[in-house]
Amino acid sequence: MQNYTQQPSVSRVIPPSRKINKCVGIEEFLQRSKQPNFSMRVAQLGKGDTVAPDKEDSKVAEGAPELQVDRAHINVKQNRKLNRICGALNPGVYSPIDEVRLLLFNVIEIINQGKRIDDALRGALTKKICDSINAAIQEPIDLMQYDMVVIMAPLSYWLNYPKPADIDVLSKLRTLRLIMARREQLSIIAHRGMGATNRSFGGLIQDNDPARQRPIENSPFAFDQALQNAASQSNPEGIDGIECDVFLSQDGLPIISHDSNIYDQMTAVRRTLFRKKRMSIRDMSSRDLIKTSRSDPKDGRNDLSTAFLCLTDLLSMVLPVAVEYAHFCRKAFRFEIEMKGMEKERDLVAATARAVNHFKKTNPNAACLEIIMFNGTPQDILRFAETRVQKTRMGGMLVGLGKSPLEQAVGAIDEDRSKVVPSSLIDITHNRILLPSVQGRETMVWDIDEYRESLALRSKEDPLLSSPDYIRTYVLPAEMPLFNPEGKVQCLEFSRKDIDCYLPLFKTCLDKSDPSDLFKKACADADELRADADRLIKDADRLIEDDQYGQLNVAASLLNIYFRLKMHASELEAKAERLVKGVEWRWNIEYGRRHYIGDFDSQLGELIESRTVHVLTDFPERVGETRARLQSSALFVKS
């Protein structure tokens, strides 16, 4: 698979006595699930700027063994965060970080004396931070060393708090993130485990569609099957990561699920037993969700291998595979988190960040995971970037934008993500890039040309400033027709009932790959609606013209009828417009699920330029075929 350039070994993060031959997470998961209080839920860490007296000792103990913020000053948030960061910087891992750590001790001493951090010390520490990042950029580092360097982001944030983090520190760290994310070949990621089984392109997959016969998406069983195809010494052509989706449960924990509705994700038999059509992830606690099966019962018992997962449960399943992958590939195993329900669940970012941050703090081997948080509006992207610098162990997290229009991308974006539809088969140029000052609403927005000019002017002083490059990630079109040509892909179910009557004609035209008959009928029906609207308008006008009555009440009644006719005509015209656009939109989706895979293979090679590229697949068990097919389409990427 990847022939990575030689870097310092990551053997220190791999237990020497442990040899991993396969994914062992599913057996452990099912064994633990039998326990009455089963859950690997993350403790909800305390919020606010105060610490309860009985917890002060534990907060003090988070610091370095040599020197800690004392109890008298631990109650201040900035002091507490700096104490925690100092404890997270392990000595002896990376010498430039050791120098930062020693200078940070001076800051701790000043805090314990009850004094303010002066600008001279802050400036000296910031310079040491920049020097450590520069050293990491100039010379290859291993994953454990990188895990220490990225702590410089929260250190800069809390050192300057309540002012913004140092922009040079953030810029250099972005350069380092992109260097560490670089792949010499195309990277292939398992989409929702073993692919979509519930919704695709925004529509509901029908029960008789062959996709429904695959392992239920985002389930323990689906991820177990995907992880058994991870790249390793015995399987060098395997996958390079997994992608999952998160919603927030009733008790505020991130749950792995692509959709909020629970009923739609179940098999037909399970729906009959469940019966709660409108139950959502938000309506159930995490304890109940991890025991809610989505498949038919086995031997009269619930099949928990298809139940929902907490985010930390999935991280625990992936970690041993990630360690083996890192040992073989010298790169981190990708763990992609798509943030769902962002418009209603503003706490989702905070809950997800707490879960990942706590997991990384308690699992040193988590350095073998490359975490990316993506999706949402431009405002959400900024929140992802702010989270990255506020949490102690999140400085290396990649941030991606996964919703169009991509031209509006803002935030400290490392990665752009596109579904493969005709519009995304065009090279996308980003007009603006946002470098957050990561304090409240303050930001620094650069026009991309101005940004490049600024870099050129400053490059003589500092050649290590980041460039406005991006990682590219593409979601492959439906691969079912490619790998299962006998399986008839069914049309998706949408909420647009006004175009359901066209489904038989849809299927006929899809078989011929010719939409002309479909569009003719849709246009003819739309013309009839417009003609009805014209007749209503004429009737309304005639009604007023023929009014010979002088009584006030009769005139008022006629005016009421007139305006109602006008309104009905306007609704018919809008319906005609929606009908034509809806049929065209539906055709593009359905045709794409059958034919765009070929267009993608032939055209993506022209788009990737020299950027790091990841592709999401629904068939991780066929990863060897997918990799060979895409590489034959000139997808070999030079770093």
VEXDREN-2710 file (C-alpha; in Angstrom, 1 decimal):
% VEXDREN-2710
k/r/px/py/pz
1/MET/0.0/0.0/0.0
2/GLN/1.7/3.2/1.1
3/ASN/5.5/3.3/0.9
4/TYR/6.0/6.0/3.4
5/THR/9.3/7.7/3.7
6/GLN/11.3/6.6/6.7
7/GLN/10.5/8.4/9.9
8/PRO/11.4/7.8/13.5
9/SER/9.7/4.7/14.7
10/VAL/6.4/4.8/16.6
11/SER/7.2/1.6/18.5
12/ARG/7.1/3.4/21.8
13/VAL/3.3/3.7/21.5
14/ILE/2.9/0.0/20.7
15/PRO/2.9/-2.5/23.6
16/PRO/5.9/-4.8/22.7
17/SER/4.1/-7.9/23.9
18/ARG/1.0/-7.3/21.8
19/LYS/0.6/-8.6/18.3
20/ILE/-2.7/-7.7/16.7
21/ASN/-3.9/-10.1/13.9
22/LYS/-7.5/-8.9/13.6
23/CYS/-10.0/-6.5/15.0
24/VAL/-10.9/-7.7/18.5
25/GLY/-13.3/-4.9/19.4
26/ILE/-16.6/-6.5/18.6
27/GLU/-16.2/-9.5/21.0
28/GLU/-15.2/-7.2/23.8
29/PHE/-18.1/-4.9/23.1
30/LEU/-20.7/-7.7/23.1
31/GLN/-19.2/-9.2/26.2
32/ARG/-19.4/-5.9/28.1
33/SER/-22.9/-5.2/26.8
34/LYS/-24.3/-8.1/28.9
35/GLN/-23.4/-6.2/32.0
36/PRO/-26.4/-4.4/33.6
37/ASN/-24.7/-1.0/33.7
38/PHE/-22.8/-1.3/30.5
39/SER/-21.6/1.9/28.9
40/MET/-18.2/3.4/28.2
41/ARG/-19.6/6.9/28.5
42/VAL/-17.4/9.8/29.0
43/ALA/-17.6/11.6/32.3
44/GLN/-19.2/15.0/31.9
45/LEU/-16.3/17.3/33.0
46/GLY/-17.2/20.3/35.1
47/LYS/-18.0/23.5/33.3
48/GLY/-17.6/27.1/34.4
49/ASP/-14.8/29.1/36.0
50/THR/-14.9/27.6/39.5
51/VAL/-14.0/24.2/41.0
52/ALA/-15.8/22.6/44.0
53/PRO/-13.5/22.4/47.1
54/ASP/-13.6/18.6/47.1
55/LYS/-12.2/18.6/43.5
56/GLU/-9.4/21.1/44.0
57/ASP/-6.9/18.4/44.8
58/SER/-7.7/16.4/41.7
59/LYS/-7.3/19.5/39.5
60/VAL/-4.0/20.3/41.1
61/ALA/-2.8/16.8/40.5
62/GLU/-3.4/17.2/36.8
63/GLY/-0.2/19.3/36.6
64/ALA/3.4/18.2/36.2
65/PRO/4.8/16.1/39.1
66/GLU/7.7/18.6/39.5
67/LEU/5.6/21.7/39.9
68/GLN/1.8/22.4/40.1
69/VAL/-0.5/25.3/40.5
70/ASP/-1.4/25.3/44.2
71/ARG/-4.9/25.1/45.7
72/ALA/-5.0/28.8/46.4
73/HIS/-4.9/29.6/42.7
74/ILE/-6.4/26.5/41.0
75/ASN/-9.9/28.0/41.0
76/VAL/-9.0/30.4/38.2
77/LYS/-9.8/28.9/34.8
78/GLN/-6.6/30.1/33.1
79/ASN/-4.4/28.8/35.9
80/ARG/-6.2/25.5/35.9
81/LYS/-5.8/25.1/32.1
82/LEU/-2.1/26.0/32.1
83/ASN/-1.6/23.5/35.0
84/ARG/-3.3/20.8/33.0
85/ILE/-1.3/21.5/29.8
86/CYS/2.0/21.4/31.8
87/GLY/1.0/18.0/33.1
88/ALA/0.2/16.8/29.5
89/LEU/3.7/17.7/28.2
90/ASN/5.6/14.4/28.8
91/PRO/9.3/15.0/29.3
92/GLY/11.8/13.1/27.1
93/VAL/9.4/12.6/24.2
94/TYR/10.6/15.6/22.1
95/SER/13.5/17.9/23.2
96/PRO/12.1/21.2/21.8
97/ILE/9.0/20.6/23.9
98/ASP/11.1/20.0/26.9
99/GLU/12.4/23.6/26.6
100/VAL/8.9/24.9/26.4
101/ARG/8.0/22.8/29.5
102/LEU/10.8/24.3/31.5
103/LEU/9.8/27.9/30.6
104/LEU/6.2/27.0/31.5
105/PHE/7.4/26.1/35.0
106/ASN/8.3/29.8/35.3
107/VAL/4.7/30.7/34.5
108/ILE/3.4/28.3/37.1
109/GLU/5.7/29.8/39.7
110/ILE/4.5/33.3/38.9
111/ILE/0.9/32.0/39.2
112/ASN/1.6/30.5/42.6
113/GLN/3.0/33.9/43.7
114/GLY/-0.3/35.5/42.9
115/LYS/1.2/37.7/40.2
116/ARG/0.1/38.3/36.6
117/ILE/2.0/36.8/33.7
118/ASP/4.1/39.7/32.3
119/ASP/4.5/40.4/28.6
120/ALA/8.2/39.6/28.5
121/LEU/7.7/36.0/29.8
122/ARG/4.6/35.5/27.6
123/GLY/6.7/36.7/24.6
124/ALA/9.6/34.4/25.5
125/LEU/7.3/31.4/25.9
126/THR/5.6/32.2/22.6
127/LYS/9.0/32.3/20.9
128/LYS/9.9/28.9/22.3
129/ILE/6.5/27.5/21.1
130/CYS/7.2/28.8/17.6
131/ASP/10.7/27.3/17.7
132/SER/9.4/23.9/18.7
133/ILE/6.8/23.9/15.8
134/ASN/9.5/25.1/13.4
135/ALA/11.7/22.2/14.4
136/ALA/8.8/19.7/13.8
137/ILE/8.2/21.2/10.4
138/GLN/11.9/21.0/9.3
139/GLU/12.6/17.5/10.5
140/PRO/10.3/14.4/10.5
141/ILE/8.7/13.5/13.8
142/ASP/6.8/10.4/14.9
143/LEU/3.2/10.3/16.1
144/MET/4.0/10.6/19.8
145/GLN/6.2/13.6/19.2
146/TYR/3.5/15.2/17.0
147/ASP/1.0/14.5/19.8
148/MET/3.1/16.7/22.1
149/VAL/3.8/19.5/19.6
150/VAL/0.1/20.1/18.9
151/ILE/-0.5/20.9/22.5
152/MET/1.2/24.2/21.7
153/ALA/-2.2/25.4/20.3
154/PRO/-4.1/25.3/23.6
155/LEU/-1.0/26.5/25.4
156/SER/-0.9/29.6/23.2
157/TYR/-4.6/30.1/23.7
158/TRP/-4.6/29.9/27.5
159/LEU/-1.3/31.7/27.8
160/ASN/-2.8/34.8/26.1
161/TYR/-6.3/34.4/27.5
162/PRO/-8.6/36.3/27.4
163/LYS/-6.8/37.7/24.3
164/PRO/-6.7/35.6/21.1
165/ALA/-4.1/32.9/20.6
166/ASP/-1.0/33.9/18.7
167/ILE/-1.7/33.9/15.0
168/ASP/1.8/32.8/14.0
169/VAL/1.5/29.8/16.3
170/LEU/-1.8/28.8/14.6
171/SER/-0.4/29.4/11.2
172/LYS/2.6/27.2/11.8
173/LEU/0.5/24.5/13.4
174/ARG/-1.7/24.4/10.3
175/THR/1.4/23.8/8.2
176/LEU/2.5/21.0/10.5
177/ARG/-1.0/19.4/10.4
178/LEU/-1.0/19.3/6.6
179/ILE/2.5/17.8/6.6
180/MET/1.5/15.1/9.1
181/ALA/-1.7/14.4/7.1
182/ARG/0.2/14.0/3.8
183/ARG/-0.1/10.6/2.0
184/GLU/1.9/9.4/-0.8
185/GLN/-1.0/7.5/-2.3
186/LEU/-4.7/7.8/-2.4
187/SER/-6.3/7.0/1.0
188/ILE/-9.5/5.0/1.2
189/ILE/-11.9/5.4/4.1
190/ALA/-14.8/3.1/5.1
191/HIS/-18.0/5.1/4.9
192/ARG/-20.3/4.5/7.9
193/GLY/-18.6/1.2/8.5
194/MET/-19.8/-0.9/5.6
195/GLY/-21.7/1.7/3.7
196/ALA/-25.0/3.5/3.7
197/THR/-28.0/1.3/4.5
198/ASN/-30.6/3.9/5.6
199/ARG/-30.3/7.1/3.6
200/SER/-28.3/8.1/0.6
201/PHE/-28.1/11.4/-1.2
202/GLY/-30.9/12.6/1.2
203/GLY/-33.4/9.9/0.3
204/LEU/-34.6/6.8/2.2
205/ILE/-33.3/3.5/0.8
206/GLN/-36.2/1.1/0.2
207/ASP/-36.4/-2.2/2.0
208/ASN/-36.0/-4.2/-1.2
209/ASP/-32.9/-2.4/-2.2
210/PRO/-29.7/-4.6/-2.0
211/ALA/-28.0/-1.9/0.1
212/ARG/-30.4/-2.8/3.0
213/GLN/-29.0/-6.3/3.0
214/ARG/-25.5/-5.1/4.0
215/PRO/-24.4/-4.7/7.7
216/ILE/-26.5/-1.9/9.3
217/GLU/-24.6/1.4/9.0
218/ASN/-22.8/2.9/12.0
219/SER/-23.3/-0.3/14.0
220/PRO/-20.7/-2.3/16.0
221/PHE/-20.9/-5.2/13.5
222/ALA/-20.4/-2.8/10.5
223/PHE/-17.4/-1.2/12.0
224/ASP/-16.0/-4.6/13.0
225/GLN/-16.3/-5.8/9.4
226/ALA/-14.7/-2.7/8.1
227/LEU/-11.8/-2.7/10.6
228/GLN/-10.9/-6.3/9.6
229/ASN/-10.0/-4.8/6.2
230/ALA/-7.6/-2.2/7.6
231/ALA/-4.2/-1.9/6.1
232/SER/-1.6/-4.0/7.9
233/GLN/1.4/-6.2/7.2
234/SER/-0.9/-9.0/6.2
235/ASN/-3.2/-6.8/4.2
236/PRO/-1.1/-3.9/2.7
237/GLU/-3.9/-2.8/0.4
238/GLY/-6.5/-2.2/3.2
239/ILE/-8.4/0.8/4.2
240/ASP/-6.8/3.9/5.8
241/GLY/-9.6/4.9/8.2
242/ILE/-13.3/5.0/9.0
243/GLU/-16.0/7.6/8.9
244/CYS/-18.9/7.9/11.3
245/ASP/-21.7/10.4/12.2
246/VAL/-22.8/11.7/15.6
247/PHE/-26.0/12.9/17.1
248/LEU/-26.6/13.9/20.7
249/SER/-28.5/11.6/23.1
250/GLN/-31.0/12.7/25.7
251/ASP/-28.4/12.7/28.4
252/GLY/-26.0/14.7/26.3
253/LEU/-23.6/12.1/24.9
254/PRO/-22.5/11.8/21.3
255/ILE/-24.1/8.7/19.7
256/ILE/-23.0/7.2/16.4
257/SER/-25.8/7.6/13.9
258/HIS/-26.3/9.1/10.4
259/ASP/-29.9/10.1/11.0
260/SER/-31.9/11.3/13.9
261/ASN/-34.9/9.1/13.3
262/ILE/-34.5/5.6/14.8
263/TYR/-37.5/3.8/13.2
264/ASP/-36.2/4.3/9.6
265/GLN/-32.9/2.7/10.4
266/MET/-34.4/-0.6/11.5
267/THR/-35.3/-3.7/9.5
268/ALA/-39.0/-4.3/8.7
269/VAL/-39.4/-6.9/11.5
270/ARG/-37.7/-4.7/14.0
271/ARG/-39.9/-1.7/13.1
272/THR/-43.0/-3.8/13.8
273/LEU/-41.6/-4.5/17.3
274/PHE/-40.4/-1.0/17.9
275/ARG/-43.4/0.9/16.6
276/LYS/-42.2/4.4/17.6
277/LYS/-42.1/6.0/14.2
278/ARG/-41.1/9.5/15.4
279/MET/-38.6/8.5/18.1
280/SER/-35.3/10.3/17.6
281/ILE/-31.8/9.9/19.0
282/ARG/-32.4/13.0/21.1
283/ASP/-35.4/11.3/22.8
284/MET/-33.5/8.4/24.2
285/SER/-30.7/8.1/26.8
286/SER/-27.4/6.6/25.8
287/ARG/-28.0/3.7/28.1
288/ASP/-31.1/2.8/26.2
289/LEU/-29.7/3.5/22.7
290/ILE/-26.7/1.0/23.2
291/LYS/-29.3/-1.7/23.9
292/THR/-31.6/-0.8/21.0
293/SER/-31.1/-3.3/18.2
294/ARG/-31.9/-2.3/14.6
295/SER/-32.0/-5.9/13.1
296/ASP/-34.2/-8.9/13.4
297/PRO/-34.0/-10.8/16.7
298/LYS/-31.6/-13.8/16.9
299/ASP/-32.8/-16.8/18.8
300/GLY/-35.5/-14.7/20.4
301/ARG/-33.0/-12.1/21.7
302/ASN/-31.9/-8.7/20.6
303/ASP/-28.9/-8.6/18.4
304/LEU/-26.7/-5.9/20.1
305/SER/-24.1/-6.0/17.3
306/THR/-26.6/-3.8/15.4
307/ALA/-27.3/-1.5/18.4
308/PHE/-26.2/2.1/18.6
309/LEU/-22.7/3.1/19.8
310/CYS/-21.4/5.8/22.0
311/LEU/-18.5/7.7/20.4
312/THR/-16.0/6.5/23.0
313/ASP/-17.1/2.9/22.5
314/LEU/-16.2/3.2/18.8
315/LEU/-12.9/4.9/19.6
316/SER/-12.1/2.0/21.9
317/MET/-12.9/-0.5/19.1
318/VAL/-10.7/1.4/16.5
319/LEU/-7.7/2.0/18.7
320/PRO/-6.0/-1.4/18.6
321/VAL/-6.4/-1.4/14.8
322/ALA/-5.0/2.1/14.6
323/VAL/-1.9/1.1/16.6
324/GLU/-1.2/-1.8/14.1
325/TYR/-1.9/0.5/11.2
326/ALA/0.5/3.2/12.5
327/HIS/3.2/0.5/13.1
328/PHE/2.9/-0.7/9.5
329/CYS/2.2/2.6/7.6
330/ARG/4.0/5.1/9.8
331/LYS/0.9/7.2/9.6
332/ALA/-2.1/7.8/11.8
333/PHE/-5.4/5.9/11.1
334/ARG/-8.1/8.4/10.1
335/PHE/-11.2/8.7/12.3
336/GLU/-13.7/11.0/10.6
337/ILE/-16.5/12.5/12.6
338/GLU/-19.4/14.1/10.7
339/MET/-21.3/16.4/13.0
340/LYS/-25.1/15.9/12.5
341/GLY/-28.0/17.9/13.8
342/MET/-25.9/21.0/14.0
343/GLU/-28.8/23.5/13.6
344/LYS/-30.6/22.3/16.7
345/GLU/-27.9/20.7/18.8
346/ARG/-25.4/23.4/19.6
347/ASP/-24.1/21.3/22.5
348/LEU/-23.0/18.6/20.1
349/VAL/-19.6/20.2/19.4
350/ALA/-18.8/20.6/23.1
351/ALA/-19.9/17.0/23.9
352/THR/-17.9/15.5/21.0
353/ALA/-14.8/17.5/21.9
354/ARG/-15.1/16.4/25.6
355/ALA/-15.4/12.8/24.5
356/VAL/-12.4/12.8/22.2
357/ASN/-10.3/15.0/24.5
358/HIS/-10.9/12.7/27.5
359/PHE/-10.2/9.6/25.4
360/LYS/-6.9/11.0/24.2
361/LYS/-5.9/11.9/27.8
362/THR/-6.6/8.5/29.1
363/ASN/-5.2/6.5/26.1
364/PRO/-1.6/7.5/25.1
365/ASN/-1.9/5.2/22.0
366/ALA/-4.6/7.6/20.7
367/ALA/-1.7/9.4/19.0
368/CYS/-2.2/6.8/16.3
369/LEU/-5.6/8.3/15.4
370/GLU/-6.0/11.2/13.0
371/ILE/-9.2/12.9/14.1
372/ILE/-11.2/15.1/11.7
373/MET/-14.4/16.9/12.7
374/PHE/-16.4/18.2/9.7
375/ASN/-19.7/19.4/8.3
376/GLY/-22.0/22.2/9.4
377/THR/-22.4/25.8/8.5
378/PRO/-19.4/28.3/8.3
379/GLN/-20.2/29.4/11.8
380/ASP/-20.0/25.8/13.0
381/ILE/-16.6/25.4/11.3
382/LEU/-15.4/28.3/13.4
383/ARG/-16.6/26.6/16.5
384/PHE/-14.7/23.4/15.5
385/ALA/-11.5/25.5/15.1
386/GLU/-12.1/27.2/18.5
387/THR/-12.6/23.8/20.1
388/ARG/-9.3/22.7/18.7
389/VAL/-7.3/25.4/20.6
390/GLN/-9.4/25.3/23.8
391/LYS/-9.1/21.6/24.6
392/THR/-5.8/20.3/25.9
393/ARG/-5.4/17.2/23.5
394/MET/-7.3/18.5/20.5
395/GLY/-4.6/20.7/18.9
396/GLY/-4.0/18.1/16.1
397/MET/-7.6/17.7/15.0
398/LEU/-8.3/18.4/11.4
399/VAL/-11.3/20.6/10.5
400/GLY/-13.3/20.1/7.3
401/LEU/-16.2/21.7/5.6
402/GLY/-18.7/19.2/4.1
403/LYS/-21.6/21.4/3.0
404/SER/-22.0/23.4/-0.1
405/PRO/-21.5/26.1/-1.3
406/LEU/-17.8/25.5/-0.6
407/GLU/-17.0/29.0/-1.9
408/GLN/-18.4/30.2/1.5
409/ALA/-15.9/28.1/3.4
410/VAL/-14.7/29.8/6.6
411/GLY/-12.8/28.6/9.6
412/ALA/-9.3/27.3/10.0
413/ILE/-10.1/24.7/7.4
414/ASP/-7.7/21.9/6.7
415/GLU/-9.9/19.9/4.4
416/ASP/-12.7/20.3/1.9
417/ARG/-15.2/17.5/1.3
418/SER/-17.4/16.9/-1.7
419/LYS/-20.1/14.5/-2.8
420/VAL/-19.4/13.3/-6.3
421/VAL/-22.0/15.0/-8.4
422/PRO/-21.5/16.9/-11.6
423/SER/-20.9/20.2/-9.8
424/SER/-18.1/18.7/-7.7
425/LEU/-16.3/17.3/-10.8
426/ILE/-15.1/20.9/-11.3
427/ASP/-12.0/22.1/-9.5
428/ILE/-13.2/24.3/-6.6
429/THR/-11.2/27.4/-5.9
430/HIS/-11.6/28.9/-2.4
431/ASN/-12.0/32.7/-2.5
432/ARG/-11.6/33.3/1.2
433/ILE/-9.8/31.6/4.2
434/LEU/-10.5/32.5/7.8
435/LEU/-7.7/32.3/10.4
436/PRO/-9.6/32.5/13.7
437/SER/-8.2/34.6/16.5
438/VAL/-10.1/32.0/18.5
439/GLN/-11.6/34.3/21.2
440/GLY/-15.3/34.9/21.0
441/ARG/-16.4/36.3/17.7
442/GLU/-13.1/38.0/16.8
443/THR/-11.7/36.7/13.5
444/MET/-9.1/37.6/10.8
445/VAL/-10.6/37.1/7.4
446/TRP/-8.2/37.1/4.4
447/ASP/-8.9/37.3/0.8
448/ILE/-7.0/34.4/-0.7
449/ASP/-4.9/36.7/-3.0
450/GLU/-4.1/39.1/-0.1
451/TYR/-3.2/36.1/2.0
452/ARG/-0.7/34.8/-0.6
453/GLU/0.7/38.3/-1.0
454/SER/1.1/38.6/2.8
455/LEU/2.9/35.3/2.8
456/ALA/5.2/36.4/0.0
457/LEU/6.1/39.6/1.8
458/ARG/6.8/37.8/5.1
459/SER/8.4/34.7/3.6
460/LYS/11.9/36.3/3.8
461/GLU/11.5/36.6/7.6
462/ASP/9.7/33.3/8.1
463/PRO/9.6/30.7/5.3
464/LEU/7.6/28.3/7.4
465/LEU/4.2/30.1/7.3
466/SER/1.3/27.9/6.2
467/SER/0.0/28.1/2.7
468/PRO/-3.7/28.0/1.7
469/ASP/-3.6/24.4/0.6
470/TYR/-6.3/21.9/1.5
471/ILE/-6.7/18.2/1.9
472/ARG/-9.4/16.8/-0.5
473/THR/-11.9/14.2/0.5
474/TYR/-14.5/12.8/-2.0
475/VAL/-17.5/10.6/-1.2
476/LEU/-17.7/8.0/-4.0
477/PRO/-21.0/7.6/-5.9
478/ALA/-23.1/4.5/-5.2
479/GLU/-20.8/1.5/-5.9
480/MET/-23.6/-1.1/-5.7
481/PRO/-24.1/-1.3/-9.5
482/LEU/-20.3/-1.8/-9.8
483/PHE/-19.9/-4.6/-7.3
484/ASN/-23.4/-6.1/-7.4
485/PRO/-24.7/-5.6/-11.0
486/GLU/-27.4/-8.3/-10.5
487/GLY/-28.8/-6.4/-7.5
488/LYS/-31.4/-3.9/-8.8
489/VAL/-30.9/-0.5/-7.1
490/GLN/-34.3/0.9/-6.2
491/CYS/-35.4/4.5/-6.4
492/LEU/-35.0/6.4/-3.1
493/GLU/-38.0/7.5/-1.2
494/PHE/-38.3/11.3/-0.7
495/SER/-40.8/13.5/1.0
496/ARG/-41.7/15.1/-2.4
497/LYS/-45.0/13.3/-2.9
498/ASP/-45.8/15.4/-6.0
499/ILE/-43.2/13.6/-8.0
500/ASP/-43.9/10.0/-6.7
501/CYS/-46.3/9.5/-9.6
502/TYR/-43.4/9.7/-11.9
503/LEU/-41.5/6.7/-10.4
504/PRO/-42.6/4.1/-13.1
505/LEU/-41.4/6.5/-15.8
506/PHE/-38.2/7.2/-13.8
507/LYS/-37.4/3.5/-13.8
508/THR/-38.1/3.2/-17.5
509/CYS/-35.9/6.1/-18.4
510/LEU/-33.1/5.0/-16.0
511/ASP/-33.0/1.6/-17.8
512/LYS/-32.5/3.5/-21.1
513/SER/-30.2/6.2/-19.5
514/ASP/-32.4/8.7/-21.4
515/PRO/-34.5/11.2/-19.4
516/SER/-36.2/12.9/-22.4
517/ASP/-39.6/11.2/-21.9
518/LEU/-39.5/12.0/-18.2
519/PHE/-38.7/15.7/-18.8
520/LYS/-41.4/16.0/-21.5
521/LYS/-44.1/14.7/-19.2
522/ALA/-43.0/16.9/-16.3
523/CYS/-42.9/20.0/-18.6
524/ALA/-46.3/19.1/-20.0
525/ASP/-47.8/18.7/-16.5
526/ALA/-46.2/22.0/-15.5
527/ASP/-47.7/23.7/-18.5
528/GLU/-51.2/22.4/-17.5
529/LEU/-50.7/23.8/-14.0
530/ARG/-49.7/27.2/-15.5
531/ALA/-52.7/27.1/-17.8
532/ASP/-55.0/26.5/-14.8
533/ALA/-53.3/29.4/-13.0
534/ASP/-53.9/31.7/-16.1
535/ARG/-57.6/30.7/-16.1
536/LEU/-58.0/31.5/-12.4
537/ILE/-56.4/34.9/-12.9
538/LYS/-58.8/35.6/-15.9
539/ASP/-61.8/34.5/-13.8
540/ALA/-60.7/36.7/-11.0
541/ASP/-60.3/39.7/-13.3
542/ARG/-63.7/39.0/-15.0
543/LEU/-65.3/38.8/-11.6
544/ILE/-64.3/42.3/-10.7
545/GLU/-65.1/43.8/-14.1
546/ASP/-68.6/42.3/-14.1
547/ASP/-69.5/43.5/-10.7
548/GLN/-72.6/45.7/-11.0
549/TYR/-73.5/45.7/-7.3
550/GLY/-73.2/48.8/-5.2
551/GLN/-73.7/47.1/-1.8
552/LEU/-70.7/47.2/0.4
553/ASN/-71.0/43.7/1.8
554/VAL/-71.4/42.1/-1.7
555/ALA/-68.3/44.0/-3.0
556/ALA/-66.3/42.9/0.0
557/SER/-67.3/39.3/-0.6
558/LEU/-66.3/39.5/-4.3
559/LEU/-62.9/41.0/-3.3
560/ASN/-62.3/38.1/-1.0
561/ILE/-63.0/35.6/-3.8
562/TYR/-60.8/37.7/-6.1
563/PHE/-57.8/37.5/-3.8
564/ARG/-58.3/33.8/-3.1
565/LEU/-58.3/33.1/-6.8
566/LYS/-55.2/35.1/-7.2
567/MET/-53.5/33.3/-4.4
568/HIS/-54.5/29.9/-5.7
569/ALA/-53.1/30.8/-9.1
570/SER/-49.8/31.9/-7.5
571/GLU/-49.6/28.5/-5.7
572/LEU/-50.2/26.6/-9.0
573/GLU/-47.4/28.6/-10.7
574/ALA/-45.0/27.8/-7.8
575/LYS/-46.1/24.2/-7.9
576/ALA/-45.3/24.0/-11.6
577/GLU/-41.8/25.5/-11.0
578/ARG/-41.2/23.0/-8.2
579/LEU/-42.4/20.1/-10.3
580/VAL/-39.9/20.7/-13.1
581/LYS/-37.0/21.4/-10.7
582/GLY/-37.9/18.5/-8.5
583/VAL/-38.0/16.0/-11.4
584/GLU/-34.7/17.2/-12.7
585/TRP/-33.2/17.1/-9.1
586/ARG/-34.6/13.6/-8.6
587/TRP/-33.3/12.4/-12.0
588/ASN/-29.7/13.6/-11.2
589/ILE/-29.7/11.8/-7.9
590/GLU/-31.1/8.5/-9.3
591/TYR/-28.9/8.6/-12.4
592/GLY/-25.9/9.4/-10.3
593/ARG/-26.5/6.3/-8.1
594/ARG/-26.1/4.2/-11.3
595/HIS/-23.7/6.0/-13.5
596/TYR/-21.6/8.7/-11.9
597/ILE/-19.1/6.2/-10.6
598/GLY/-17.6/5.9/-14.1
599/ASP/-17.4/9.7/-14.4
600/PHE/-15.7/9.9/-11.1
601/ASP/-13.0/7.4/-12.0
602/SER/-12.2/9.2/-15.3
603/GLN/-12.3/12.8/-14.1
604/LEU/-11.1/12.9/-10.5
605/GLY/-7.5/12.4/-11.6
606/GLU/-7.6/15.8/-13.2
607/LEU/-8.8/17.5/-10.0
608/ILE/-6.5/16.3/-7.3
609/GLU/-3.4/18.2/-8.4
610/SER/-0.8/17.5/-5.7
611/ARG/-3.0/17.6/-2.7
612/THR/-3.6/14.8/-0.2
613/VAL/-6.8/13.0/-1.3
614/HIS/-9.1/10.6/0.6
615/VAL/-12.0/8.7/-0.9
616/LEU/-14.9/7.3/1.0
617/THR/-16.1/3.8/0.0
618/ASP/-19.2/1.8/0.9
619/PHE/-17.3/-1.5/0.1
620/PRO/-14.2/-1.7/2.4
621/GLU/-14.1/-5.5/1.7
622/ARG/-13.4/-4.7/-2.0
623/VAL/-10.8/-2.0/-1.1
624/GLY/-8.2/-3.8/-3.2
625/GLU/-10.3/-3.5/-6.4
626/THR/-11.3/0.1/-5.6
627/ARG/-7.7/1.1/-5.1
628/ALA/-6.5/-0.6/-8.3
629/ARG/-9.4/1.0/-10.3
630/LEU/-8.7/4.5/-9.0
631/GLN/-5.0/4.2/-9.4
632/SER/-5.4/3.1/-13.0
633/SER/-7.3/6.4/-13.5
634/ALA/-4.1/8.4/-12.8
635/LEU/-4.9/8.9/-9.2
636/PHE/-1.4/8.3/-7.9
637/VAL/-0.6/11.4/-5.9
638/LYS/2.9/12.7/-5.4
639/SER/3.6/14.3/-2.1
END
